[in-house]
């Protein structure tokens, strides 16, 4: 009886060990194929996109030479330095870039210092309001209210200034002064929702002044 049990035990051990080897083999194949597909479909596309941008975008030095006006918006699309969410700031009356940030909650940076917060390869898109004087009024609102921001919070109350984040703060600067809606969503009338940076990027109320790469 004991010998029979040992034979069964030995057989089961060998069977599981063989299965484990097969699983390891198939895992290696899967990882190799998945890695190849990722390099082909994702990394390759990113590399081609970056190469195109080098021809379309201007070097970051050109941004420093650009004549920015109060209310202009600086947008950096999703990247590692923006935690893959995108980030944006607004030019104030004093020429500084005001932006709500997790470590702030609000910073008023010179343009040069603002740019240092981002990594090599990041893009900067500059927008300006199509509505005359809307940018100046938004910049004035920013100057008057930025100290009211006490916490960096992703919350749905679009009227709250105390709890804020980068794109919501810019949305408020325009919405609370000239009524300009940078979100363009019908249910914004409920004063609830998330104002993602890419929503403002798509706003028809803004025009692109230039694109730059670091």
C-alpha positions, 0 to 999 in steps of 0.5 A: 500500500505504501509503495502504491502511494509513493508511485502515485505521489511520484507520478503526480509530482512529475505531472505537475512539474511537466505542466509547470514547464509548459506554463513557463514555456507558453508564458515566455512565448506570450511575453515575447509576442506581447512585447513585439506587438507593443513595440510595433503598435505603441512605441513605433507610433509614438516614435513616428509621432515625435518625429513629426512633431519635431518638424511641426513644433517650434523649439521651446526657446521660441516660446520664451520669445513669444509675446504672451498676453494675459489670459493666454493658456499654456497646455502640456498634453499627457506625459510622464511629467503631468502624471499622464493627465495633462496640465495647464496654466494661465498667464496673469496680469503680471506675465507669470504663469498661474497654475493649480498644482498638487504641491501648491496648491497654486504657483505663480511661476515665471515662464522660464521656471514653469517650463523647467517643471516638465521633462525633455520631449514634452509639448506646449500648446498656447491658446488665446480666447477668440473673444475680445478682452476675455483673456484680460478679464480672466487674468484679473479674476485669477489675480483676485482669487488664486489665494482662495484655492486651499486644496488641490482636489479633483471634485465635481463642484464647478463653483467651488474655488477652494477645492480646485485643479488646473483646468477647472481653475482656468475654466472658472476664470473665463466662466465667472467673468465673461460667461465663456464656456470652455467646456461646451457641454450641455449639462455644465449648467448643473455646475457638476462635472470634471473639466479635463485639460483635453476638454479645454484643448478642444474648445472652439472658443480658443485659437492655437497660437503655437506649438512647442517642444522641449 
